[in-house]
Every structure is written in structure tokens, then in C-alpha cells.
Amino acid sequence: MKNFLKIVAATLIGSLIAMLAGFFLFMGFISSLASFTESKTPVVPSSAVMALNFSPAITEQSVEDPFSSLNPFSSETSKSSGILEFVQTIDRAASDPRIKFIYMNVNQVNAGISYIEEIREALIRFRESGKPVIAYADNYSQGAYYLASVADKVYLNPAGTATLTGLSMSPLFFKDLLDKTGVEVQLIRHGKFKAAAEQFISNKMSEENKEQLQAYISSVWNGWTQAISESRGIPAEKIDLLADNLELANAKDVLDAGLVDELLYKDQLTKNLVNLFGVEEEKDLKIISSSAYSKASKKTDFKQKNKVAVLYANGDIIMGKSDENIASDTFQELISKINKDSTIKAVVLRVNSPGGSAQSSDIIERELALLRENKPVVVSMGDYAASGGYWIASNADKIFTGNSTLTGSIGVFSMVINAQKAMNKHLHIYSNSVNTNKHSDIMSGYRPLNNEEIEFIRGGVEEIYSDFIELVSKGRAISIEGVDSVGQGRIWSGADALKIGLADEKGGLVDAINSAAAMAGIENWRLVEYPVIKSQMDKLLETFSEMESSAKVISSPELLIEKAYKSLKRESGVKNFARLPFNVEIAL
């Protein structure tokens, strides 16, 4: 009877979810269809203001998925602006006589730290064309103010704030939690700064980790204060004093400190924009969003045979195939395809990765080496190009980095999880092994490693580290001893990486593309991007599949347990990683 009731309940839940999913599917399809029919190519007025649109997140590649609303179980953002397209839009506007100036409301800037830096550099180029930039916010976050400070005029709401307090990082540590849940982590690593998995074996930050994180955020902050100082004519030392003494309590304090030019409400701001545009009434103020201008102004010459390819290496480095990460098989195929295409004359590898599998990094680097035999390869670093991310970048013909990029972390670790106690205690699942040899169950994840096994894995870690620093030594023309001295798992800011030879030039994606074209000796070319963004029909079919899978799992307790078990099983065993300890988040 108990099993019968369970089956009935599961069936009922499954039916209800299927009906709910069907309703969302129908409504989403109607709204998506409506958006298609209403979509038109925007028209740029003969005279206009371009308003930068920060509402979609700034990401590596543009994403526009009208079918995301079809899947009620999906939490992914349905729309984002690619950093290259965003920056190119600003550059096109600089040379377009129809665009008179840029206005940006930076109440919310949903962008990574290196993206903000690239956008700021594009705005500097825009100003150099002789056109002004106007910035406004009800409240400025630190990142938003760093961006806005480049403007000719910076305005703030009279009731707002622009509190500068400096940058902070606060990683979490889980040792006690893991101890209580019965999960044991064994860590084998090379590099005194390689803080990978430190949060799983300790309850506090090591001195080495504290040193490197302090140096990184200090480098980024110093870069910001120097840039603000140059734009606003305020000594960098004064900015530090404002932050240390908490002197920016309200809008008047911000104005008195010289960080903004005027305190304005929205209606007053509108009058200023109207005057700057050279008209008398608000109705004559023509504003086009950057996203609309991008669609209207972007022109591709498909007759142009010569191409420069941008290959986006975004996410964790993993083995196998994946559309979401940097997967060895997927990237082998992509790089091979680019190599065989005779119309592609140069390649920009855009690296935005904290690393991952050491083996996958090695496989991808091998394919990149074959590519470099035929075409120049230039690297552009995003928010991260660390550990495995630096592995695949280090042998490029030239490396561009932003000041705030997090790079380096030349080190290796292996992490072994023993989940036996957790499985016993929480899931009442037990395991017994029958082995043919002494170490047959070394990969099981149900027992700790003994000393002999630890030394065996340590030998692999040391070998991979030796291969890593040898690779960097060859690519960067630095002695192995020199690489080891800046290696040891230590992270570096892009600004510091330039000083120690891990990167060549300061610059963003546009700079890397222009450099790659120059290396190839081509003056006229068109850009192609890999991986190619999936078509809307592909996304629709994926949405149907995801909905069906989600409904099945939610309606079946057995499937939920099975999924959790398989996930835990994948994490067991011995793996070698060239990866950051965690995705570094800075409180801006």
C-alpha cells in the first residue's frame, strides 16, 4: 500500500507539472511569436544621442533568446550584450556624424571588472573624437563610478550617494561544515600560493593566500584611483583618504570632493541634455539606445574573403564535449576547423577562464600549437586567464591584458573526496569493495588515500607542474627558474603580469583583433566568431528537452536521489587541476 500511494502521488505530481509546463509553453510561445512579428530594424535619426544600455548583462558573447520564457524551470538570463559588440558600437558611434554625444545612466552596471575597463577605454576613444560623454546615476557603485569618471560631465541625484570604500574579497571556508556532514577532502598541490581547495581543508585563509589576494585587489584599486585621478583632477591620495575616513556620506559630500560636477534630479538632467543637443524642447531630443544603434549600424561585408577569427574560451576547462564550458573535444574540433579554413588569416583567442582540467588544457594547447604553425594567434584576456586559462594562453604570439585581469596561478593541485561517512549518515547508502589488486579502489571515493597513494598522486602533480612551467618558459622566453619564481600558484593582476613578463601589452579585445590582423599583413577583413551562437530553433528544441527533463526529476523522488548520487560520484576519484581555488568575487 505504501509503495502504491507513493506511485499515485508521483504520478499526480508529474501530471500537474506537465500541465503547468504546457501552460507556460503556450504562453511563452505566443509572446515569443509576438516579439518576432514586432521586431524591426531600428533607424538612426540624422542627429541623435546614443544612450548606453546597461540593462542586459555584459558577457563574452551576445545572447538573445526569445524562447527562454518557454521554460519555467530555467534560471538563465535570456539576453546579454557581448563585450566586443558593445565596445565596437561605441567605436562606430565615434566616427558617425549622426551621433552627437553619449549619455549613460549607470545605476546598474552588470559587467565583469575587465569589461568595465574595456568599456571605459572605448569611451576615452569616443571623447578623443571630439564628442562628449555625459554620466548620471541615482547612486554610484564603485565600479559604476570608476566607469562614469571618464565622462565630460558626471551628475548625481541630490538624494543619492557615491560611496567609495575600496575593494574587498571575502572567500568562505567550509572545513567544519564538511566535517559535520562527513565529507573528507584530501589535497595534494604544488605551489605555496596555490590556494585551490584551501577552503575545504581549513577554516581560515593561509598567509600566502592573503598576501596574493591583497596584492591583487591593491593593484586593481590603485589602477582605479589613478584613472579617476587623471579624469577628475583629484590626487589619488585624496581618493584614498575619502575612502579611509568615510567622508562621502551624502551627495553634497560627493560634490564637495569634486567627484561629480552637479547634483541634478531627472527633470534637470533632461534640460541639460536638451541644451547640449541644441534644441529647445524635450520632444525634439532624439535618443537611440546603444543596442538599437548596434543593430542599425552594424554592417558586414560578406564579399570580403579575408577573415580574422575570434575564438571565445569562456568558462571552466573540462574534458569531453560541452557548449557551456571550454571542453577538450569541442575545442579540438573548433580549432581544427579554423586551422583548415584558408580564408581565416589570423586568430584571437579570447580567454575568460579560471582554469580546470590540466589534461584538457594540455590537449587544447596542442591543437593551438598546430594552429600557430599556420596563422598568428593573439590572446585577449578577460576577467580571468588563470591557471589552465593561462596554460592555453601562454604560447600565443602576443598576449593582451587589462589592468584588472586576474592571471597567473601557474600551479597544479589534485583533490580527492571521500564521501563514505556522508553517504552512510545522510543517505543510508553503504559500499563494500572487492579488489583484484592492492589499489584497485583508489578511485572509488569511498575511502581515504593511504600514504603510498598520496605519494603516487603527488608525483603526477609534480610532473604536470614541471610541464606547465616549461611550457610558459618556452612561450614567454623566460627561464624555467624565472617562471617558477612567479609561479607557485600565485595570482597576478594584469598590470603586474605586464611587469613580470606574463603578458605583452595592455589592451582589450579590439586591440588584440587589430594586432592579429596586422600580424597577418591584411588591411581589409571581416570578423567571424567561434563558437557560433546557436539558432533560435536550436534553442527552442533545447528548451523542450530541458522542460521534459526538469519535470521528470521533480516528479520523481527516486530520480532526485539518483541525480544527486551521480553528481557526487563524478566528483569522486583522483583528478588533477590547473584552476583557481574559486571564482574570485570582488565587492565593488
C-alpha positions in Angstrom: 0.0 0.0 0.0 2.8 2.4 0.9 4.5 1.9 -2.5 1.2 2.2 -4.2 0.5 5.6 -2.6 4.0 6.7 -3.5 3.4 5.8 -7.1 0.0 7.6 -7.2 1.5 10.7 -5.6 4.4 10.8 -8.0 2.0 10.3 -10.9 -0.2 13.1 -9.7 2.7 15.5 -9.2 4.1 14.6 -12.6 0.7 15.3 -14.3 0.3 18.6 -12.5 3.9 19.7 -13.5 3.2 18.6 -17.1 0.0 20.7 -17.2 1.8 23.7 -15.7 4.7 23.3 -18.1 2.3 23.1 -21.0 0.6 26.4 -19.9 3.9 28.2 -19.7 5.0 26.7 -23.0 1.8 28.0 -24.8 2.0 31.5 -23.2 5.7 31.8 -23.9 5.4 30.7 -27.5 2.7 33.3 -28.1 4.8 36.1 -26.5 7.9 35.0 -28.4 6.0 34.9 -31.7 4.7 38.4 -31.0 8.2 39.6 -30.4 9.3 38.2 -33.7 6.5 39.9 -35.6 7.1 43.2 -33.9 10.8 43.2 -34.4 12.1 45.8 -36.9 15.5 47.1 -37.8 16.0 50.4 -35.9 16.5 53.6 -37.8 19.2 56.1 -36.6 18.0 59.7 -36.7 20.0 62.2 -38.7 21.0 63.7 -35.4 20.8 61.7 -32.1 22.2 61.0 -28.7 23.3 57.4 -28.0 22.3 56.1 -24.6 24.4 53.3 -23.4 22.2 50.4 -22.4 23.5 48.5 -19.4 20.2 46.6 -18.6 21.3 43.4 -20.3 24.4 41.9 -18.7 27.7 42.4 -20.5 29.1 38.9 -21.3 31.6 37.4 -23.6 29.2 36.8 -26.4 25.8 38.3 -27.1 22.8 36.2 -26.2 19.3 36.9 -27.3 16.9 34.0 -26.6 13.2 34.9 -27.1 12.4 31.2 -26.2 13.8 31.4 -22.7 10.3 32.3 -21.4 9.1 28.9 -22.6 11.0 27.1 -19.9 9.7 27.9 -16.4 12.4 25.8 -14.8 15.3 27.8 -16.5 17.0 30.4 -14.4 19.5 31.5 -17.1 19.5 35.1 -18.3 17.7 35.3 -21.7 19.6 38.3 -23.1 23.0 39.8 -22.8 25.4 42.1 -24.7 28.7 40.7 -25.9 31.7 42.9 -24.8 33.1 43.1 -28.3 29.8 44.3 -29.9 29.3 46.7 -27.0 32.8 48.3 -27.5 32.5 48.3 -31.3 29.2 50.1 -31.0 30.9 52.9 -29.1 33.7 53.0 -31.6 31.3 53.2 -34.6 29.4 56.0 -32.9 32.6 57.9 -32.5 33.0 58.2 -36.3 29.3 58.5 -37.1 28.3 62.2 -37.6 24.7 61.4 -36.7 25.7 60.7 -33.0 26.4 63.9 -31.2 27.2 62.6 -27.8 26.8 59.7 -25.4 24.6 59.6 -22.4 24.9 56.8 -19.8 22.8 56.1 -16.8 24.9 53.8 -14.7 22.5 53.0 -11.8 23.2 49.3 -12.6 26.3 48.1 -14.5 26.0 44.4 -14.8 29.5 43.7 -16.1 32.7 42.0 -15.0 35.6 44.0 -13.8 37.6 43.7 -17.0 34.6 44.5 -19.1 34.1 47.8 -17.3 37.8 48.6 -18.0 37.3 47.9 -21.7 34.2 50.0 -22.0 36.0 52.9 -20.2 38.8 52.7 -22.7 36.3 52.8 -25.6 34.7 55.9 -24.0 38.1 57.5 -23.9 38.4 56.9 -27.7 35.0 58.3 -28.2 35.9 61.5 -26.3 39.1 61.8 -28.4 36.9 62.0 -31.5 35.7 65.4 -30.1 32.3 64.2 -28.8 31.3 64.5 -25.1 30.1 61.8 -22.7 27.5 62.5 -20.0 27.1 60.3 -17.0 24.3 60.1 -14.4 23.2 57.9 -11.6 20.8 57.9 -8.6 23.6 56.1 -6.7 27.0 55.2 -7.9 28.6 51.8 -7.0 32.4 51.9 -7.0 32.6 50.1 -10.3 29.9 52.4 -11.9 31.8 55.5 -10.6 35.1 54.2 -12.0 33.3 53.9 -15.4 31.5 57.2 -15.1 34.5 59.2 -14.0 35.7 59.2 -17.6 32.8 61.4 -18.7 33.0 65.1 -19.5 30.2 65.7 -17.0 29.3 63.5 -14.1 25.9 64.1 -12.4 24.4 62.6 -9.3 20.9 62.6 -7.8 20.7 65.1 -4.9 19.4 62.3 -2.6 22.0 59.8 -3.9 25.4 58.6 -2.9 28.7 57.6 -4.4 30.4 55.9 -1.5 34.0 54.9 -2.2 35.3 52.5 0.4 37.9 50.4 -1.5 37.8 46.9 -2.7 37.3 43.7 -0.6 37.4 40.0 -1.0 35.8 37.6 1.5 36.1 33.9 0.5 34.2 31.4 2.6 35.7 28.3 4.3 33.8 25.1 4.7 36.0 22.7 6.7 33.8 22.5 9.8 30.7 22.1 7.6 32.3 19.2 5.7 33.5 17.6 8.9 29.9 17.7 10.2 28.4 16.3 7.0 31.1 13.6 6.8 32.9 14.6 3.7 36.7 14.3 3.8 38.9 16.2 1.3 42.5 15.3 0.7 44.5 17.9 -1.1 47.8 17.4 -3.0 49.3 20.5 -4.6 52.4 22.2 -6.0 52.8 25.9 -5.2 52.8 27.6 -1.8 50.4 30.2 -3.3 48.1 27.6 -4.8 45.2 28.1 -2.6 43.0 25.8 -4.5 40.6 23.8 -2.2 42.1 25.6 0.8 38.5 26.5 1.8 37.7 22.8 2.1 40.6 21.8 4.4 40.9 25.0 6.6 38.7 27.5 8.3 40.9 30.5 7.6 43.0 32.0 4.9 46.7 31.0 4.7 49.2 33.8 4.9 50.4 33.1 1.3 46.8 33.4 0.0 46.2 36.5 2.0 49.4 38.0 0.5 48.4 37.3 -3.1 44.8 38.4 -2.8 45.9 41.6 -1.0 48.4 42.3 -3.8 45.8 41.7 -6.5 43.0 43.9 -5.1 45.5 46.6 -4.2 46.8 46.6 -7.8 43.2 46.9 -9.2 42.3 49.7 -6.7 45.5 51.6 -7.4 44.7 51.4 -11.1 41.2 52.7 -10.5 42.2 55.6 -8.3 44.9 56.6 -10.8 42.4 56.6 -13.6 39.8 58.6 -11.6 42.6 61.0 -10.6 43.5 61.6 -14.2 39.9 62.1 -15.3 38.7 64.2 -12.4 41.9 66.1 -11.5 41.9 64.7 -7.9 45.1 63.3 -6.4 44.9 59.6 -5.9 46.0 60.1 -2.3 42.9 62.2 -1.7 40.7 59.4 -3.0 42.2 57.0 -0.5 41.6 59.5 2.3 38.0 59.9 1.3 37.6 56.1 1.4 39.6 55.6 4.7 37.8 58.3 6.5 34.3 57.5 5.2 33.9 61.1 4.1 31.3 60.5 1.4 28.2 60.2 3.5 25.8 62.0 1.1 25.5 63.7 -2.3 26.8 67.1 -1.0 30.0 65.4 0.3 30.5 63.8 -3.1 30.0 67.2 -4.9 32.4 69.0 -2.4 35.0 66.3 -3.0 34.9 67.1 -6.7 33.8 63.6 -7.7 30.7 64.9 -9.5 30.0 68.2 -11.4 26.5 68.8 -10.3 23.6 67.4 -8.3 20.5 67.0 -10.5 17.1 65.5 -10.5 16.0 63.7 -13.7 14.0 66.6 -15.0 17.0 68.9 -14.5 19.2 66.4 -16.2 16.8 66.3 -19.2 17.1 70.1 -19.6 20.9 69.8 -19.7 20.7 67.1 -22.3 18.2 69.2 -24.4 20.6 72.2 -24.2 23.6 70.1 -25.1 21.8 68.6 -28.1 21.0 72.1 -29.3 17.2 72.0 -29.2 14.6 73.9 -27.0 12.1 71.2 -26.1 12.4 67.6 -24.8 10.3 66.3 -27.6 13.0 67.3 -30.1 15.7 65.4 -28.1 16.4 62.3 -30.2 17.8 59.4 -28.2 18.7 55.9 -29.6 19.8 53.1 -27.3 23.2 51.5 -27.8 21.5 48.2 -28.5 19.3 49.7 -31.2 22.2 51.7 -32.7 24.2 48.5 -32.8 21.6 46.7 -34.8 21.1 49.7 -37.2 24.8 50.5 -37.7 26.5 47.1 -37.9 27.4 46.2 -41.5 29.2 43.0 -42.6 30.9 42.8 -46.0 30.3 39.2 -46.8 32.2 39.6 -50.1 35.3 40.1 -48.1 37.2 36.8 -48.2 39.9 37.6 -45.6 38.8 36.9 -42.1 40.0 37.3 -38.5 38.5 34.7 -36.2 37.7 35.3 -32.5 37.6 32.1 -30.6 35.9 32.5 -27.2 37.4 30.3 -24.5 34.9 31.1 -21.7 34.3 29.1 -18.6 35.8 26.1 -16.8 38.2 23.9 -18.8 36.8 20.4 -18.8 37.2 17.1 -20.7 34.8 16.0 -23.4 32.1 18.0 -25.2 30.2 21.0 -23.9 28.6 24.2 -25.2 28.8 25.9 -21.8 32.5 25.5 -21.0 35.9 25.0 -22.6 35.7 21.3 -23.4 38.7 19.4 -24.9 36.8 17.6 -27.7 34.7 20.6 -28.6 37.7 22.9 -28.8 39.8 20.5 -30.7 37.1 20.4 -33.4 36.7 24.2 -33.4 40.5 24.9 -33.6 41.0 22.3 -36.3 38.1 23.8 -38.3 39.7 27.3 -38.0 43.1 25.9 -39.0 41.7 24.3 -42.2 39.8 27.4 -43.3 42.2 29.2 -45.6 40.1 32.4 -45.6 40.9 32.9 -41.9 44.2 34.7 -41.8 44.6 35.3 -38.0 43.0 34.2 -34.8 42.3 36.0 -31.5 41.9 33.6 -28.6 39.7 35.3 -26.0 40.4 33.7 -22.7 38.0 34.2 -19.8 38.6 31.2 -17.7 39.8 30.3 -14.1 41.2 27.1 -15.5 40.1 23.5 -14.8 41.3 20.1 -16.0 45.1 20.0 -16.6 44.7 17.3 -19.2 42.1 19.2 -21.1 44.4 22.3 -21.0 47.2 20.3 -22.5 45.0 18.9 -25.2 43.7 22.3 -26.2 47.2 23.8 -26.2 48.4 21.0 -28.5 45.7 22.0 -31.0 46.6 25.7 -30.6 50.3 24.8 -31.3 49.2 23.3 -34.6 47.2 26.4 -35.4 50.1 28.7 -34.7 52.2 26.9 -37.3 49.9 28.3 -40.0 48.3 31.5 -38.5 49.2 34.2 -36.0 47.4 33.7 -32.7 46.9 36.6 -30.3 45.4 36.3 -26.9 43.0 38.7 -25.3 42.4 38.2 -21.5 39.0 38.8 -19.9 38.2 38.8 -16.2 40.3 35.6 -15.8 43.1 34.0 -17.6 44.4 31.9 -14.7 45.9 28.5 -14.2 44.6 26.3 -17.0 43.4 29.5 -18.6 47.0 30.8 -18.7 48.2 27.4 -19.8 46.3 27.7 -23.1 47.3 31.4 -23.4 51.0 31.3 -22.6 52.4 30.4 -26.0 50.4 32.9 -28.1 52.3 35.2 -30.4 51.2 38.1 -28.3 49.1 38.5 -25.1 46.9 41.5 -24.3 45.6 42.0 -20.8 43.6 44.6 -18.9 45.0 46.0 -15.7 42.3 44.3 -13.7 42.5 40.9 -15.3 43.3 38.1 -12.8 46.0 35.9 -14.4 48.9 33.6 -13.5 48.1 31.0 -10.9 50.7 28.7 -12.5 50.3 25.7 -10.3 48.6 22.3 -10.1 46.5 20.5 -7.5 44.7 17.2 -7.1 41.7 16.9 -4.8 40.3 13.6 -3.6 36.9 13.4 -1.9 36.0 10.7 0.4 32.2 10.7 0.8 31.8 7.4 2.7 30.7 8.9 6.0 28.3 11.4 4.3 26.7 8.6 2.2 26.3 6.4 5.3 25.0 9.2 7.6 22.6 11.1 5.3 21.6 8.7 2.6 22.0 5.4 4.4 24.0 4.1 1.4 26.9 1.8 2.1 29.7 0.5 -0.1 31.9 -2.6 0.1 34.8 -3.2 -2.3 36.2 -6.4 -3.7 39.6 -5.8 -5.4 41.9 -7.7 -7.6 44.9 -5.6 -6.7 46.2 -3.6 -3.8 45.0 -0.2 -5.0 42.1 -1.1 -7.3 39.6 1.1 -5.4 41.9 4.2 -5.3 39.3 6.0 -7.5 36.2 4.9 -5.6 35.7 8.0 -3.4 34.6 5.8 -0.5 37.8 5.7 1.4 40.7 8.0 2.2 44.0 7.6 0.3 46.9 6.0 2.2 50.4 7.4 2.2 51.6 5.3 -0.7 48.7 6.5 -2.8 49.2 10.1 -1.8 52.8 10.0 -2.9 51.7 8.4 -6.2 49.4 11.3 -6.9 52.0 13.8 -5.7 54.3 12.5 -8.4 51.7 13.2 -11.0 51.1 16.7 -9.7 54.8 17.5 -9.7 55.2 16.2 -13.3 52.3 18.4 -14.5 53.8 21.4 -12.7 57.1 20.8 -14.4 55.3 20.6 -17.8 53.4 23.8 -17.0 56.4 26.0 -16.2 58.4 24.5 -19.1 55.5 25.5 -21.4 55.4 29.0 -20.0 59.2 29.3 -20.2 59.1 28.4 -23.9 56.1 30.7 -24.7 57.2 33.7 -22.7 61.0 33.4 -23.3 61.6 33.3 -19.5 63.9 30.9 -17.8 62.3 27.9 -16.0 63.7 29.3 -12.7 62.1 32.7 -13.6 58.7 31.1 -14.3 58.9 29.1 -11.1 59.6 32.3 -9.1 56.4 34.0 -10.4 54.6 30.7 -10.4 54.0 28.5 -7.4 50.3 29.0 -8.0 50.4 32.8 -7.4 47.8 35.0 -9.0 48.7 38.4 -10.5 46.8 41.4 -11.8 47.1 42.2 -15.4 49.0 45.3 -14.5 51.6 43.2 -12.6 51.6 40.5 -15.2 52.9 43.1 -17.7 55.8 43.9 -15.4 56.9 40.3 -14.9 56.6 39.2 -18.5 53.4 37.1 -18.3 51.7 39.5 -20.8 52.9 41.8 -23.6 50.6 44.8 -23.9 47.7 46.5 -22.1 44.6 46.4 -24.2 41.2 44.8 -24.8 39.6 42.7 -27.4 39.6 45.3 -30.1 43.3 45.9 -29.6 44.0 42.2 -29.9 42.0 41.9 -33.1 43.8 44.8 -34.8 47.1 43.3 -33.7 46.3 39.9 -35.1 45.2 41.5 -38.5 48.5 43.4 -38.6 50.5 40.3 -37.9 48.7 38.6 -40.8 49.5 41.5 -43.1 45.9 42.2 -44.0 44.3 45.6 -44.2 40.7 44.6 -45.1 39.0 41.7 -43.4 35.8 40.7 -41.7 35.3 39.2 -38.3 34.0 35.7 -37.6 33.3 34.4 -34.1 33.5 30.9 -32.6 31.7 29.1 -31.2 28.8 30.2 -33.4 25.8 31.2 -31.4 23.0 28.7 -31.7 20.0 29.4 -33.9 16.7 30.2 -32.2 15.2 26.9 -33.4 18.1 25.0 -31.8 17.4 26.9 -28.6 13.6 26.1 -28.9 14.3 22.4 -29.2 16.7 22.5 -26.2 14.0 24.3 -24.2 11.6 21.5 -24.9 14.1 18.9 -23.8 15.1 20.8 -20.6 11.4 21.2 -19.6 10.8 17.5 -20.1 13.9 16.6 -18.1 13.1 19.0 -15.3 9.5 17.8 -14.9 10.7 14.2 -14.7 13.2 14.9 -12.0 10.8 17.0 -9.9 8.0 14.4 -10.1 10.2 11.5 -9.1 12.0 11.3 -5.7 13.9 8.3 -6.9 15.3 10.4 -9.8 16.3 13.2 -7.5 18.3 10.8 -5.3 19.8 9.2 -8.4 20.8 12.5 -9.9 22.5 13.6 -6.6 24.3 10.3 -6.3 25.6 10.5 -9.9 26.8 14.1 -9.3 28.7 13.0 -6.2 30.1 10.0 -8.0 31.5 12.3 -10.7 33.4 14.3 -8.1 35.0 11.2 -6.6 38.3 9.7 -7.6 41.6 11.4 -8.5 41.6 14.5 -10.7 44.5 16.9 -11.5 43.5 20.5 -11.9 45.1 23.7 -13.1 42.5 26.0 -11.7 41.9 28.9 -9.4 40.6 27.9 -5.9 37.4 29.7 -6.5 35.8 32.3 -8.8 37.2 35.4 -7.3 34.4 37.9 -6.4 35.4 41.5 -5.5 33.0 43.6 -3.5 32.8 46.7 -5.8 
